[in-house]
Amino acid sequence: MTAVTDCLDWIGTKRVAVATPFRKSQNDYMEQYLTEAGYTVTAIDGYDTHSLKDVRALPHEDRKSTRLN
């Protein structure tokens, strides 16, 4: 995940909203990682997926939606 923090540092932000195709436990880990790295996570959301097969099975319109509103 250092590539993510490297990019966030490059654009100069410390506040992020995160949308992923992943389940809550993975998003909790991501939120903890970003918080410990000094970022403020303003929102985080995902789907109850357990494999790449689950991610690929998401409806196309859901893959484009952030659900963070």
C-alpha positions in Angstrom: 0.0 0.0 0.0 3.0 2.3 -0.1 2.1 3.1 -3.7 -1.2 4.5 -2.5 0.4 6.7 0.2 3.2 7.7 -2.2 0.5 9.0 -4.7 -1.5 10.7 -1.9 1.7 12.5 -0.8 2.5 13.4 -4.4 -0.8 15.1 -4.9 -0.5 16.7 -1.4 -3.6 15.5 0.3 -4.2 14.2 3.8 -8.0 13.7 3.6 -9.3 10.8 1.5 -12.6 9.1 0.8 -12.2 5.4 -0.3 -14.4 3.2 -2.4 -13.3 -0.4 -2.9 -14.7 -3.7 -4.2 -13.8 -5.3 -0.8 -15.6 -6.4 2.3 -15.7 -4.6 5.6 -12.8 -6.4 7.2 -10.5 -5.4 4.4 -11.7 -1.9 4.4 -11.2 -1.7 8.2 -7.6 -2.7 7.6 -7.2 -0.1 4.9 -8.7 2.6 7.0 -6.4 1.7 9.9 -3.3 1.7 7.7 -4.2 5.1 6.2 -5.0 6.6 9.6 -1.7 5.3 11.1 0.1 6.8 8.1 -1.3 10.2 8.9 -4.3 10.5 6.7 -7.9 11.3 7.6 -10.4 8.9 6.1 -13.6 10.8 5.6 -15.6 7.9 4.2 -14.9 4.3 3.2 -17.3 1.7 1.6 -17.1 -1.5 -0.3 -19.0 -4.7 -1.1 -19.2 -8.1 0.6 -16.7 -9.8 -1.7 -14.4 -12.7 -0.8 -12.6 -13.3 -4.1 -11.7 -11.8 -7.5 -14.6 -13.9 -8.9 -17.0 -12.1 -6.5 -15.6 -8.7 -7.7 -16.0 -9.7 -11.3 -19.5 -10.7 -10.7 -20.5 -7.3 -9.4 -23.1 -5.6 -11.8 -21.3 -3.2 -14.2 -23.2 -0.2 -12.8 -22.1 -1.1 -9.3 -18.5 -1.2 -10.3 -18.7 2.4 -11.4 -20.7 3.6 -8.3 -18.8 4.9 -5.3 -21.8 4.6 -2.8 -20.0 7.2 -0.7 -22.8 9.9 -1.0 
